[in-house]
Amino acid sequence: MAGRLYGKVAIVTGAGSGIGRAAAQLFAAEGARVMCADINDKGAAETAASINDKAPKRALSLKVDVTVPEQVERMVAETVSGLGKLDVLYANAGIGEAGNAIDLSIEQWNRMIAINLTSVWLSTKYALPHMVAAGGGSIVNQSSLAGLVGIGGIAHYSAAKAGVIGLTRQVAVEYGPKKVRCNAICPGTIFTPLVETVWSKGGGVAGGGADMEETKKRSALRYPMGRLGELSDCANLALFLASDESSWITGYAVPLDGGMSAA
Ligand code: NAD
């Protein structure tokens, strides 16, 4: 079976839900063998099963807390031993939570930084040696529109996602000579369980709200293109950045936001 990732092996973290699941399924449909990693092992196993139903033995799943170094190291080791190598890391796992700079507790701040930023460094730390030894690879980090521009009600989330962009640029520069590319995706709103969590407590571009359908409409109107993102919008961009089609793109934080950051 040919495809835009034919012959490649990818890890997708946060593959048990939302964007990560959509990306893992698309990567596999484009020929990659995929490690579906998530702290939610049931979700990760469901994603892997949905892939293997169509193409047997194309996916593995693993329970991983991406904030725990030993578990991340094991994720990379089991990918290499189970699928043969590592070409692509999509460091996508993350959480959403509303909170402004006054009201956040130190526990909320530290947890957010651990899950949405430290985890990206840990995945990079353990993936890089394999990519360098193999002569190259592509790391795709999940940032956010909130890492590029200020959005109300999500102070710790914004800081973590801006940190992801800094790490992305640094890794791109340092490992470019080793043919490892590193880019970040900065999505605006794509309705997932994470967004529901943020909206229900008043965060997000339109200030959130308990009525999800009403908030979806209000939020969509804030985007120049007049709609929210789709899972496929993000999975398609991740696929492009993972594939050799983007072979001279590195160190870039790509807005995926229907024009919001251009406004
Ligand atoms: P989601 O809640 O559907 O999926 C997130 C996944 O990450 C879940 O399966 C969850 O179990 C997993 N996860 C959380 N903590 C983890 C941990 N410690 N270890 C391993 N896995 C963990 O949310 P989503 O919207 O698909 O979010 C995916 C990524 O996209 C996140 O990094 C999020 O910040 C980012 N993002 C989302 C949006 C959006 O609008 N949905 C916008 C910008 C960025």
Residues whose N, C-alpha, C, O or C-beta is under 5 A from the ligand:
A	BS01	NAD	G14 G16 S17 G18 I19 G20 D38 I39 N40 V64 D65 V66 T67 N92 A93 G94 I95 I115 Q142 S143 S144 L145 P187 G188 T189 I190 T192 P193 L194 V195
